[in-house]
Amino acid sequence: MANLNSSSILMVLLFLSACASVDVYEYQNDSRADDVYIKQGVDFSQYHSIQIRAISVWYPNTAAHPDENVSGRNIAKAQNLFKQVMIDELGDNYKVVDQPARDALWLHVEFIDLRSLNPGDPIPAEVRGKKFRTQAGHITLVAELRDSVSEEVLARAADLGRQSQGGPGIVEWDKIEADFRKWAGMLRDWMDDIHNK
């Protein structure tokens, strides 16, 4: 998968520090995800579809595949897999759309991929000390939900994935898909809760 450049990792680095300093975002204690902040006063029941923006993946430079073409194919495969899993898990209740719409949430996801690190290895300085959990041997999801038309940030979330053993240039697609399904299921359950209130 591709390593993010300094500008595209900005959301990851600022993720929860921005939420914590602004009173309009409320921490959700009852969430299944590790960290969820929701903008107060938003009526999420008006949203019935999801627009998935391109995913980003960050990993230590030591985990980079030597062939950039392979890295590009991996990120494209991850994007397609993530979208298909979202379509599968959201089912008939919510549509995945390609364009902004009045009833659509824009979902942007960045993954912090530390699967190439062995348990006990130090966490890279770029992500060490952030307010979301990272751990050697795991992927962490960092997600942002926006109104797809106004692009107003409505929610931010982070969650540590299951442990898998990767390595430089190694991608365990079955374990990545399992994490994708976990996170897509969490989004579906959250939307179900909102619409069933």
PyMOL commands that set and color helices and strands:
alter all, ss='L'
color gray80, all
select helices_A, chain A and resi 10-21+44-46+61-63+68-90+173-195
alter helices_A, ss='H'
color red, helices_A
select strands_A, chain A and resi 25-27+35-39+49-52+56-58+95-97+104-113+139-147+153-160
alter strands_A, ss='S'
color yellow, strands_A
deselect
rebuild
show_as cartoon
